Amino acid sequence: MSDLKNIKSAARPPLPPFATGQIWQMQNSRLQIGTIGKTLVHYKHFRGTTVRSPVSLTGRASLEKFLIENNAVLIETKA
């Protein structure tokens, strides 16, 4: 059991704070951050070759968890 304590997992660095206009790339989709509130985030999730996507609303923690689970990479931040 003591050997298990010495194993270090390859921890992913924390995500940068959300900012308006960020674009996160995932395997088959991308996500664009819209308005950021105190606890909620408006975003658009584009899947495949979709040109338009509905605006969705979720909590910051839920969105961060979703991005981590899907190995999202920040590719662009628009001002």
N, C-alpha and C positions, 0 to 999 in steps of 0.2 A: 504493500500500500504506500510506503514512503516514496517509491519510485514514481508513482502517479503524481505526487505533489511537485516533483521536480520537472515534469514535462510542461513546457511552455507552449501554449497554442499560438498560432500565427494570427494574432489579433489584428483586425482591420482598423486602420486609423479612424477616428471619429469623422463624421460627415461635416463639411463646412456648414455654417449657419445658412438657412434658407434666405434667398434674396429674390426680389422680383425679376423675372426674366431668365432665371436659370433654366438650362436645358440639361436633363439627365438622360443618358443613353443606356438602354438595357438591351438584352439579346434581340428581341423582336419588336421592340417599341421604344418610344421616347416619351418623356414627361416634361412639360413646360410649366414652371411655377408662375402663377399670376399674382394675385393680391395676398399679402401675408398679414394676418391679424395677430392678436395677442395669443390665441390658442388654436386658431383655425387657419388653413391654407387653401386657397382656390388654385386649382391646377387643371391642365388639360393633358390627358393620356392618349397619345397617338399610337395606334397599333397598326403595323404593316404599312401600307401605302395610303392610309387615311389622310385626306387633306384637311378635313374639319373634324373636330372632336368636341363633345359637350364639356362644359365647365363642371368640375366636380369639387366637392368641399369635404375636407377631412381634418382631423386633429394633427398637430405637428408630430406627436409621438407616433401615430399610426403611419403617417407618410414616411417618416424616417425608418421605421421598421420595414415597410414595404420596399424602400429603396435598398436597404441592406440585404434583405432576403433575395432580391432580384439582381444583386451585384451591379447596381447602377453606378455609372461613372459620370461625373460632372464634365460636360464638354463645352459649355458656353454660358457666359453670364452677360445678358444684355442690360444696359443701363436704363 
